[in-house]
Amino acid sequence: MALVSCLLPVLVMLGFLLSSYAYYVERRFAKAKELGEVYRAYCDFSAFSCTRIFSSEYGSLTQFIGLPHVSNAALGMLFYLLELTVCRSPTLLFVVSAASCVASLGMLFILIFILHDICIVCCIIYVVNLFTCLCAWWWRRQTMTLAAGEKKMRKDK
């Protein structure tokens, strides 16, 4: 259980770093476009293009629900900071990370079926979200099992 509780902040920080990189790519691409230059990110290779995904209209999903244009990557960075603050509570972390899995499924659907593209950084973020959710679920389950065992021992005394 100690291993999982130590692994979770590492996973969350990895998600934060990946979102930070996505935000960096967005900013660099926007600046290059403004200057009439071409920008190619490290995550752009072969048929896959993170830059194409980040700069698409789906790079900001907030605009589709009537909110101001806010980058998905910036929201991701804020989300991982939130996740880091709840990292000591297995139940709360599980709920928050489960929500990120639902959002990841939606964004994966957009990648594959609407944009017809794959973003390596995005897919790694989705995997990080899945592992965070699974680890939080396992940690929550272990914590609840221990608590139930202690309660039973006290009752038996």
Secondary structure, 3 states (H helix, E strand, C coil): CHHHHHHHHHHHHHHHHHHHHHHHHHHHHHHHHHCCCCCCCCCCECCECHHHHHCCHHHCHHHHHCCCCCCHHHHHHHHHHHHHHCCCCHHHHHHHHHHHHHHHHHHHHHHHHHCCCCCHHHHHHHHHHHHHHHHHHHHHHHHHHHHHHHHHHHHHC
